[in-house]
Amino acid sequence: MTDLTKLTIAEAREGLKNKDYTSLELTDAFIKNIETANESLNAYVTVTADKARDMAKASDAKLAKGEGGALEGIPLGIKDLFATQGVHTQACSHILDGFKPAYESTVTSNLWADGAVMLGKLNMDEFAMGSSNETSYYGPVINPWRKKGSNQDLVPGGSSGGSAAAVAARMCMGATATDTGGSIRQPAAFTGTVGIKPTYGRCSRWGVVAFASSLDQAGPIAHTVRDSAIMLKSMASVDAKDTTSVDLPVPDYEAAIGKSVKGLKIGIPAEYRLEGMPAEIEALWQKGIDWLKDAGAEIVDIAMPHTKYALPAYYIVAPAEASSNLARYDGVRYGLRVPGKDIVEMYENTRAEGFGEEVKRRILIGTYVLSAGYYDAYYLKAQKVRTLIKRDFDLAWENGVDAILTPATPSAAFGVADQDLHSDPVKMYLNDIFTVTVNMAGLPGISVPAGLDNNGLPLGLQLIGKPFEESTLFQVGQVIEDAAGSFAPEKWW
Amino acid sequence: MSVDTDTVKRVARLARIKVSEEDATRMTGELNAILGFVEQLDEVDISGVEPLTSVVEQTMKKRTDGVTDGGKAADITLNAPASEDNFFMVPKVVE
């Protein structure tokens, strides 16, 4: 029998419908892979094998009757940021020790309603703050990819490092993830997987642990453009429980796949050409341009003069919102409590012990920029710069541009515990330089694997779309995937 | 702008995070690195620019003012480190 874990979601959907195998067989194959791989890769923080088998049996019963939803019987991994009823939900933080919500997030409810099977909860940077998955209370995730001829451990990127690594190492068919500054697209690029951050308001944020509410969006990481389209269709919805959820019907994203890109206008922003950027990334970008040109798209140069200010503005807006959102972790309502001589000392002790260093750093920055006398100089200014960043994009759309092509990351995956990156927090932040503009403007962005560097590590290209035009990203993304092929790590674990 | 160790301690107090003398010194350097980085924004001409308040143009959704949920005190206190009779228990606040 073929290795069921090598299938795409689209293939498994057919196989299940044709009764070539059952969801239970498929689910068991993934549980087996998790059991072998997790000790080396640390992608899962909890595995819900019994629940997965129960869900798979229920799916099989439906499939036997010719019934079932769009994801019936498909085993998925869920980022630890999503509330899952009665199951470990800790945003990979010590401060949420033991937290098991009595409710289910809207995104995961949508997936279960469509028949998906939950394999477990995936590792991530603590509260989604990080670009290497090294800030997790549960330890770093190891990238299934290694440099040719090397056994050095590499990071899978972050914050959705567990999601990306689990997909790349065939520990789930697809995974939920979230993206506040690049947390879906950067790990997807580092692991040779496809990741899409939809338009702000497309997926409900209800039941997703909040980091920076004006930037957070959920999205999928999967093997192919088509699989990510299938997953997003189920994850997205209009939700009365999230006032920022937008009242627009969810289109059939798969219908866009295979459509010609002839005549589409693709913008190339010169501002994304960074000084000191590796030549391989520059070359990959050019390759992407050529592929789209060959497919009939029109390539146009565009100007995005405020690009370089997106990251500094982000490091005011995101920590400010985080400092407010994370005020709720005080040792009273959930998780860890560290006693003190009075209630204030209890709060201070709990938060000192419960939060990791990166989270503390961001809370302090956020508290500082919002404190009396500094609000105008920092937060208000950053929100004004944000208007200018969005305007750069609006101008491109007004000039008829359909999508923008950029590199996804300024480098390939780097080593675990990289001394240089850990010596200065800003160096780590620069990982998000190409992705963060998209969050600041609320736009959809997809990262598609496009090639390997000289060390044999995957690199991704990013496509940025107009608000709620995810379909265009799937349409153009498929052209890149067709030209580039797919990439899988050599198994060493 | 940059911060000194006393400011870091004051901000940590506002954020209710206990920091040791050693933590505060280390964090001062880290915070100044970040504040130095965001200083680039001073180059941007923001005169006459409105702050962005919403990335999607949409009027705030409203619903009728009615009870849609409730009666879940046990669920709400379920994860509390200390609770009694569906109340959260905290150290004594009033003498």
Contacts between the chains, C-beta under 8 A, distances in Angstrom:
chain1	res1	chain2	res2	distance
A	98	B	79	7.2
A	99	B	79	5.3
A	100	B	78	7.9
A	100	B	79	6.8
A	101	B	79	7.6
A	102	B	72	7.3
A	102	B	75	3.9
A	102	B	76	7.9
A	102	B	78	5.6
A	103	B	75	7.8
A	199	B	56	7.3
A	200	B	55	4.9
A	200	B	56	5.9
A	201	B	55	7.9
A	201	B	56	4.9
A	201	B	58	7.3
A	214	B	54	7.8
A	214	B	55	7.1
A	240	B	61	7.7
A	240	B	63	6.9
A	243	B	60	6.5
A	243	B	61	5.1
A	244	B	54	7.9
A	244	B	56	7.4
A	244	B	58	8.0
A	246	B	56	5.8
A	246	B	58	6.0
A	247	B	58	7.7
A	247	B	61	7.6
A	306	B	44	7.1
A	308	B	40	7.2
A	309	B	40	6.5
A	309	B	41	6.0
A	309	B	43	7.9
A	309	B	44	5.7
A	311	B	37	8.0
A	312	B	37	5.8
A	312	B	38	4.3
A	312	B	39	7.7
A	312	B	40	4.9
A	312	B	41	5.4
A	313	B	38	7.6
A	313	B	41	6.3
A	315	B	34	6.0
A	315	B	37	6.6
A	315	B	38	5.5
A	316	B	38	5.6
A	316	B	41	7.8
A	323	B	15	6.4
A	327	B	16	8.0
A	330	B	16	7.0
A	331	B	81	6.2
A	332	B	80	7.0
A	332	B	81	7.6
A	332	B	88	5.3
A	332	B	90	5.7
A	333	B	76	7.9
A	333	B	77	8.0
A	333	B	79	7.0
A	333	B	80	5.8
A	333	B	88	6.2
A	334	B	79	3.9
A	334	B	80	6.5
A	334	B	81	7.6
A	335	B	79	7.1
A	335	B	81	7.1
A	336	B	81	7.2
A	337	B	81	3.7
A	337	B	82	7.0
A	339	B	91	7.6
A	340	B	91	7.4
A	342	B	91	5.9
A	342	B	92	7.9
A	342	B	93	7.8
A	343	B	90	5.6
A	343	B	91	4.8
A	343	B	92	7.8
A	343	B	93	5.3
A	344	B	16	7.1
A	345	B	18	7.6
A	346	B	90	7.4
A	346	B	91	5.6
A	347	B	16	4.3
A	348	B	13	7.9
A	348	B	16	5.2
A	348	B	17	6.3
A	348	B	18	3.9
A	349	B	18	5.7
A	351	B	15	7.5
A	351	B	16	5.5
A	351	B	17	4.6
A	351	B	18	7.4
A	352	B	17	5.4
A	352	B	18	3.9
A	352	B	19	7.0
A	355	B	17	7.0
A	360	B	17	5.9
A	360	B	27	7.6
A	361	B	27	6.9
A	361	B	30	5.8
A	361	B	31	7.1
A	361	B	34	7.5
A	363	B	15	5.1
A	363	B	17	6.6
A	364	B	8	6.9
A	364	B	11	5.3
A	364	B	12	6.2
A	364	B	15	6.0
A	364	B	17	7.3
A	364	B	27	6.5
A	364	B	31	6.2
A	365	B	31	6.2
A	365	B	34	5.6
A	365	B	35	7.7
A	367	B	11	5.0
A	367	B	14	5.3
A	367	B	15	4.4
A	368	B	3	6.8
A	368	B	7	7.5
A	368	B	11	4.9
A	368	B	31	7.2
A	371	B	11	6.7
A	371	B	14	6.6
A	374	B	1	7.9
A	377	B	1	7.2
A	378	B	38	7.2
A	380	B	51	5.7
A	381	B	41	5.7
A	381	B	46	6.1
A	382	B	38	7.7
A	382	B	41	6.6
A	383	B	51	3.5
A	383	B	52	5.2
A	383	B	53	7.3
A	384	B	46	4.2
A	384	B	49	4.4
A	384	B	50	7.1
A	384	B	51	5.0
A	384	B	52	7.5
A	385	B	41	5.7
A	385	B	44	5.5
A	385	B	46	6.5
A	386	B	51	7.4
A	386	B	52	4.1
A	387	B	49	5.3
A	387	B	50	5.9
A	387	B	51	6.5
A	387	B	52	4.4
A	388	B	44	6.8
A	388	B	46	7.4
A	388	B	49	6.2
A	390	B	52	6.2
A	390	B	55	6.8
A	424	B	33	5.8
A	425	B	30	5.6
A	425	B	33	6.2
A	425	B	34	6.2
A	426	B	33	5.5
A	426	B	34	6.3
A	426	B	37	4.7
A	429	B	37	7.6
A	441	B	55	6.2
A	442	B	55	2.6
A	442	B	56	5.8
A	443	B	55	7.9
A	467	B	56	6.5
